[in-house]
């Protein structure tokens, strides 16, 4: 049964109250509709959590974002390139272009999706990845709590390094004297897909340049990018060996495992023929130690002593840059009681001009004081230019030189158990004996001031032998690489 209100029966006051109630209901209904409209979410998330761009693809990949409802207002979404990214910015192109590592998408009202594109440049070998994260949104868009990360994998190229030189060899540079420079020859180098710089290295006596102005023993070319234009390499022949001989070698080009060579040839001429040594003794008597005289098949001859022979040992002594270094064994002079053997090696008689003797020496023990001599020239009966070893009060090695008595000590103290290159010299005209002790780089010319100089004792008139001596003290010496000649360069093999 329906009921109706008879408005005529209501008082004016009742009608007023009813009107107020009706207006309140209408206003409440409008507010509720507006509230429902504001709280409806439009969340942004990635359509997929991973994408792949194949190594053969040249197309753009769309990375799609979805919204839970169409947008009711304009806005933006910002996507950051995150820390998982291994590709550098040369490996890809993103549209719209990132600014400070972030992509911003402008959103129109009513859209339900958005996207940006990624394209691989293929400037890499191994697979690379780009990580993205939805970072913020404006307008009616909100950032979802899920699916806000995605990864795009860029498949790497299988790139084969290429390295080529326009020639395999240059023409013969011809004949030049030591210190001269040849005319320039050149060739070009091309490369692709290299991952390291290209090192160009010239062999000894040749130099290379990339600008045909400054020439060096090596140069570096930046070939890390693909399809780099050809680079010209300029070459000079700069002989400096001091011998008349043909010099050959290869200019090497190396980048990682990729390499190529260009051969070069030239000849040095106009030099003085190398000096022929008066005597060399490198103690090449096999790999087994033993009695020196027996090992040398009596090349060495006993001159005194009998019970303790000189001993041949292996390996021998070495000294960088010396012609008599590391070529065989050595001889050891050990000292103590008993009849200890001394021995000599024959030398063609020398009685004029200047004579040098170079030898490698290592002393392991010596007495304090004057010490003992262990090596010298002989004239067939007496010994001259004797090398002595002793120990100073600080326990350091002292080397001295004496004619046949009264040795003169070097002002420098040396180390025991250390190999030194010792050069003795005798001038038959001035009657002066000298000694040079070399511990580092061998001087290319004779030093003006010897370590020891002496004119005391008897002046020899000839030399016919070199000798090694043992004695009753405590001196132990190893001797190797004996060379006897008439010039500084010759005796040292420079």
Secondary structure as UniProt FT lines:
FT   HELIX           7..9
FT   HELIX           12..38
FT   STRAND          43..46
FT   STRAND          50..53
FT   TURN            55..56
FT   STRAND          61..67
FT   STRAND          75..81
FT   TURN            83..84
FT   TURN            89..90
FT   STRAND          92..95
FT   TURN            100..101
FT   STRAND          102..107
FT   TURN            109..110
FT   STRAND          113..120
FT   STRAND          128..137
FT   TURN            139..140
FT   STRAND          142..143
FT   STRAND          149..154
FT   STRAND          162..165
FT   STRAND          175..177
FT   TURN            178..179
FT   STRAND          185..192
FT   STRAND          198..201
FT   TURN            204..205
FT   STRAND          206..209
FT   STRAND          218..221
FT   TURN            226..227
FT   STRAND          228..237
FT   STRAND          245..255
FT   TURN            256..257
FT   STRAND          258..269
FT   STRAND          279..281
FT   STRAND          290..291
FT   HELIX           292..295
FT   TURN            296..298
FT   STRAND          301..304
FT   STRAND          311..313
FT   TURN            320..321
FT   TURN            323..324
FT   STRAND          330..333
FT   STRAND          342..350
FT   STRAND          354..365
FT   STRAND          372..378
FT   STRAND          383..391
FT   TURN            393..394
FT   STRAND          397..402
FT   STRAND          408..409
FT   TURN            416..417
FT   STRAND          420..427
FT   TURN            428..431
FT   STRAND          432..438
FT   STRAND          452..454
FT   STRAND          463..468
FT   STRAND          476..485
FT   HELIX           488..492
//
